[in-house]
Amino acid sequence: MPVFFSDGLLDRLIEEDIPYSDLTTEILGIGNKKGKILFSTREPTVICCTEEAGRIFQKFGATIKYAVASGEYLPAGVDFLEADGTAKVLHAGWRISLSLLEHVSGIATRTRRIVDIATEVNPAISIETSRKSFPGGKKLAIKAVLCGGAHPHRLSLSESVLIFKHHRVFSENQKGFWSTIAEIRQRIPGKKLTLEVENESEAVTAAKAGVDIIQIDKMPASDLKEVVNKVRVVNPAAKIAAAGGINETNAAEYAAAGADILVLSSVYSGKPSDIGVRIFPFD
């Protein structure tokens, strides 16, 4: 996946786990013995960040023998990354790489499940993840989301326009806000204008005002379908994004209700993927 990770980011991951030396390996006197390390799936998994795990091992001096590319959906029992090196090198990279692979592959796998669930109902629907990833882990989360077949809803505050009620409360004339939509769109002709609403009345008003994407927050899927139909009558070009509480258990319902986009953060939380590690000395 084309997400760039600087050496600095990988160095910080390394420094968290081995700030000085591997005391256990040194005490045992096994550091110079040569061997290999194998990572394998213990359950069906969308593998993510094999490239970065490989770079971590290479930083310690290991040789990568093979690595399955990020984004591959593998069944249980598949070896997907192998590195050769000394015991000192292999143990230094072991836990850092395992932790990285398990956490991001967990996000990627949960993402893929929701993508599959929603697109089975509506092949044209877009699954997009919110900015609620763990602070400091944004790039890792974005790569995992892409590996899972979804896209980030907003990369940052700097590249997209999404108006919340928390913005609108600062408008001097609340009712007059809707008349300013055309002017706002004129200021950003190269950007889509997204506006979040909470009820049917606001959704229809936003459609009449010419909003490009109407994001409907925390509306039950059973109510959303009627709102979608009313918006389509007023403004057929407007896209509907459903947001708030969307996960594996209800993604199909929201897709069936007619949403064009599902915005969610549920993929960021959950069990890491179960990945096995074997380390062997060379004979």
C-alpha positions as CSV (number, residue, x, y, z in Angstrom):
1,M,0.0,0.0,0.0
2,P,1.4,3.4,-1.0
3,V,1.7,5.0,2.5
4,F,5.1,6.4,3.3
5,F,6.6,5.7,6.7
6,S,9.8,7.7,7.6
7,D,12.8,6.0,9.2
8,G,12.1,8.3,12.1
9,L,8.7,6.7,12.8
10,L,10.2,3.2,12.7
11,D,13.1,4.3,14.8
12,R,10.7,5.5,17.5
13,L,9.0,2.1,17.5
14,I,12.3,0.5,17.9
15,E,13.4,2.8,20.7
16,E,10.3,2.1,22.7
17,D,11.2,-1.6,22.9
18,I,15.0,-1.6,22.9
19,P,16.3,1.7,24.1
20,Y,19.7,0.3,25.1
21,S,20.3,-3.4,24.5
22,D,18.7,-6.8,24.7
23,L,19.9,-7.8,28.2
24,T,18.5,-11.4,28.1
25,T,20.2,-12.3,24.8
26,E,23.4,-10.8,26.0
27,I,23.4,-12.7,29.3
28,L,22.7,-16.0,27.5
29,G,25.6,-15.5,25.2
30,I,23.6,-16.5,22.1
31,G,23.7,-13.2,20.2
32,N,26.1,-14.3,17.4
33,K,24.3,-17.6,16.6
34,K,22.5,-17.5,13.3
35,G,18.9,-18.5,12.6
36,K,15.6,-17.4,11.0
37,I,12.3,-16.0,12.2
38,L,8.9,-16.9,10.6
39,F,5.6,-15.0,11.0
40,S,2.4,-16.9,10.3
41,T,-1.4,-16.4,10.5
42,R,-3.3,-18.2,13.2
43,E,-6.7,-17.1,11.8
44,P,-8.0,-15.6,8.5
45,T,-6.2,-12.2,8.4
46,V,-5.8,-9.2,6.1
47,I,-2.0,-8.8,6.5
48,C,-0.8,-5.2,6.9
49,C,2.6,-3.6,7.4
50,T,4.8,-6.5,6.3
51,E,6.9,-3.9,4.5
52,E,7.5,-1.9,7.7
53,A,8.2,-5.0,9.8
54,G,10.8,-6.0,7.2
55,R,12.4,-2.6,7.3
56,I,12.6,-2.9,11.1
57,F,14.5,-6.2,10.8
58,Q,16.7,-4.7,8.2
59,K,17.6,-1.8,10.5
60,F,19.0,-4.4,12.9
61,G,20.9,-6.2,10.1
62,A,18.6,-9.0,9.2
63,T,18.0,-10.3,5.6
64,I,14.4,-10.5,4.5
65,K,13.9,-13.8,2.6
66,Y,10.2,-13.2,1.6
67,A,7.2,-11.1,2.6
68,V,3.6,-11.2,1.5
69,A,2.5,-7.8,0.4
70,S,0.2,-5.8,2.7
71,G,-3.5,-6.1,1.8
72,E,-3.5,-9.9,1.1
73,Y,-6.3,-11.8,2.8
74,L,-4.7,-15.0,4.1
75,P,-6.2,-18.1,5.6
76,A,-4.9,-19.5,8.9
77,G,-1.6,-21.4,8.9
78,V,0.2,-19.3,6.2
79,D,3.8,-18.2,6.6
80,F,3.9,-14.6,5.3
81,L,7.2,-13.1,6.5
82,E,10.7,-14.6,7.0
83,A,13.9,-13.0,8.0
84,D,17.4,-14.4,8.6
85,G,20.0,-13.1,10.9
86,T,21.8,-13.6,14.2
87,A,19.9,-14.4,17.4
88,K,20.7,-10.8,18.6
89,V,19.1,-9.4,15.5
90,L,16.1,-11.7,15.4
91,H,15.2,-11.1,19.0
92,A,15.6,-7.4,18.7
93,G,13.0,-7.2,15.9
94,W,10.7,-9.9,17.1
95,R,8.2,-8.2,19.5
96,I,8.3,-4.8,17.8
97,S,7.3,-6.3,14.5
98,L,4.8,-8.8,16.0
99,S,3.0,-6.0,17.9
100,L,2.9,-3.8,14.8
101,L,1.6,-6.6,12.6
102,E,-1.0,-7.8,15.0
103,H,-2.5,-4.4,15.7
104,V,-2.7,-3.0,12.2
105,S,-3.7,-6.4,10.7
106,G,-6.6,-6.4,13.2
107,I,-7.8,-3.0,11.9
108,A,-7.4,-4.2,8.3
109,T,-9.3,-7.4,8.9
110,R,-12.2,-5.7,10.7
111,T,-12.3,-3.2,7.8
112,R,-12.4,-5.9,5.2
113,R,-15.3,-7.6,7.0
114,I,-17.4,-4.4,7.0
115,V,-16.5,-3.7,3.4
116,D,-17.6,-7.2,2.4
117,I,-20.9,-7.0,4.4
118,A,-21.9,-3.6,3.0
119,T,-20.9,-4.1,-0.6
120,E,-22.8,-7.4,-0.7
121,V,-26.0,-5.3,-0.2
122,N,-24.8,-2.3,-2.3
123,P,-21.8,-2.8,-4.5
124,A,-21.5,1.0,-5.1
125,I,-21.3,2.0,-1.4
126,S,-18.1,3.6,0.0
127,I,-16.8,2.6,3.4
128,E,-14.8,5.5,5.0
129,T,-13.2,5.8,8.4
130,S,-13.2,8.8,10.6
131,R,-10.3,10.7,12.2
132,K,-10.8,8.9,15.5
133,S,-7.7,6.7,15.2
134,F,-5.4,6.5,18.2
135,P,-3.3,9.7,18.6
136,G,0.1,9.2,17.1
137,G,-0.9,6.1,15.1
138,K,-2.7,7.8,12.3
139,K,-0.5,6.7,9.4
140,L,-0.6,3.1,10.6
141,A,-4.3,3.2,10.9
142,I,-4.7,4.7,7.4
143,K,-2.6,2.0,5.9
144,A,-4.6,-0.6,7.6
145,V,-7.9,0.9,6.4
146,L,-6.6,1.0,2.8
147,C,-5.5,-2.6,3.1
148,G,-9.0,-3.5,4.3
149,G,-10.5,-2.0,1.1
150,A,-11.9,1.2,2.7
151,H,-10.7,4.9,2.6
152,P,-10.2,7.6,5.1
153,H,-13.2,9.9,5.4
154,R,-11.0,12.9,6.1
155,L,-7.2,12.8,6.2
156,S,-7.1,16.0,8.2
157,L,-8.8,19.3,9.0
158,S,-6.7,20.9,6.3
159,E,-7.9,19.2,3.1
160,S,-11.7,18.8,3.5
161,V,-14.7,20.9,4.4
162,L,-17.1,19.3,6.9
163,I,-19.5,21.7,8.7
164,F,-20.8,20.4,12.1
165,K,-23.4,22.0,14.4
166,H,-20.4,23.1,16.5
167,H,-19.4,25.4,13.6
168,R,-22.9,26.6,13.0
169,V,-23.5,27.8,16.6
170,F,-21.1,30.6,15.8
171,S,-23.2,31.9,13.0
172,E,-24.9,35.1,14.0
173,N,-28.0,34.2,12.1
174,Q,-28.9,30.5,12.6
175,K,-31.8,30.5,10.1
176,G,-29.8,32.6,7.6
177,F,-26.9,30.1,7.6
178,W,-28.6,28.1,4.9
179,S,-28.6,31.1,2.5
180,T,-24.8,31.2,2.8
181,I,-24.2,27.7,1.4
182,A,-23.9,28.9,-2.2
183,E,-21.3,31.5,-1.1
184,I,-19.3,28.9,0.9
185,R,-19.2,26.6,-2.2
186,Q,-18.0,29.5,-4.3
187,R,-15.0,29.9,-2.0
188,I,-13.9,26.3,-2.5
189,P,-14.9,25.3,-6.0
190,G,-12.5,22.4,-6.1
191,K,-13.8,20.8,-2.9
192,K,-16.9,19.0,-2.0
193,L,-19.0,20.6,0.8
194,T,-20.1,18.2,3.5
195,L,-22.6,19.2,6.2
196,E,-23.6,17.1,9.2
197,V,-27.3,17.0,10.2
198,E,-29.2,15.1,12.9
199,N,-32.8,14.9,11.6
200,E,-35.0,14.7,8.5
201,S,-35.8,18.4,8.4
202,E,-32.2,19.5,8.4
203,A,-31.3,16.9,5.8
204,V,-34.0,18.2,3.4
205,T,-33.0,21.8,4.0
206,A,-29.3,20.9,3.3
207,A,-30.4,19.2,0.1
208,K,-32.4,22.3,-1.0
209,A,-29.4,24.5,-0.2
210,G,-27.2,22.5,-2.6
211,V,-24.9,20.7,-0.1
212,D,-22.8,18.1,-1.9
213,I,-22.7,15.5,0.9
214,I,-25.2,15.3,3.7
215,Q,-23.8,13.5,6.7
216,I,-26.6,12.1,8.9
217,D,-25.4,11.4,12.4
218,K,-26.8,8.7,14.7
219,M,-30.0,8.1,12.8
220,P,-31.4,4.6,13.1
221,A,-31.1,2.7,9.8
222,S,-34.9,2.1,9.9
223,D,-35.5,5.9,9.7
224,L,-32.7,6.6,7.3
225,K,-34.4,5.1,4.2
226,E,-37.3,7.5,4.3
227,V,-34.9,10.5,4.7
228,V,-32.8,9.3,1.8
229,N,-35.8,9.1,-0.4
230,K,-36.9,12.6,0.5
231,V,-33.4,14.0,-0.1
232,R,-33.3,12.3,-3.5
233,V,-36.5,14.0,-4.6
234,V,-35.2,17.4,-3.6
235,N,-31.6,17.0,-4.8
236,P,-30.7,13.8,-6.7
237,A,-27.1,14.8,-6.9
238,A,-26.6,15.0,-3.2
239,K,-24.7,12.1,-1.5
240,I,-25.8,10.7,1.8
241,A,-23.3,9.7,4.4
242,A,-24.5,7.7,7.4
243,A,-22.3,8.2,10.5
244,G,-22.4,7.3,14.2
245,G,-22.3,3.8,15.7
246,I,-21.9,1.9,12.5
247,N,-20.2,-1.5,12.8
248,E,-20.3,-5.1,11.6
249,T,-23.7,-5.8,13.1
250,N,-25.5,-3.0,11.4
251,A,-23.5,-2.1,8.3
252,A,-25.8,-4.1,6.0
253,E,-28.9,-2.3,7.3
254,Y,-27.4,1.1,6.6
255,A,-26.3,0.0,3.1
256,A,-29.8,-1.3,2.5
257,A,-31.2,2.0,3.6
258,G,-29.7,3.8,0.6
259,A,-26.6,5.5,2.1
260,D,-23.9,6.3,-0.4
261,I,-21.2,6.4,2.3
262,L,-20.7,4.7,5.7
263,V,-18.5,6.7,8.0
264,L,-17.3,4.7,11.0
265,S,-14.5,4.4,13.6
266,S,-15.5,1.0,15.0
267,V,-12.6,-0.7,13.0
268,Y,-10.0,1.0,15.2
269,S,-11.1,-0.9,18.3
270,G,-11.1,-4.6,18.8
271,K,-8.9,-7.7,19.1
272,P,-5.5,-7.6,17.4
273,S,-5.0,-10.3,14.8
274,D,-3.5,-13.6,16.1
275,I,-0.1,-14.0,14.5
276,G,2.3,-16.7,15.3
277,V,6.1,-16.5,15.4
278,R,8.7,-19.3,15.2
279,I,12.5,-18.7,15.6
280,F,14.9,-21.5,14.5
281,P,18.7,-21.7,14.8
282,F,20.5,-22.8,11.6
283,D,22.1,-26.3,11.9
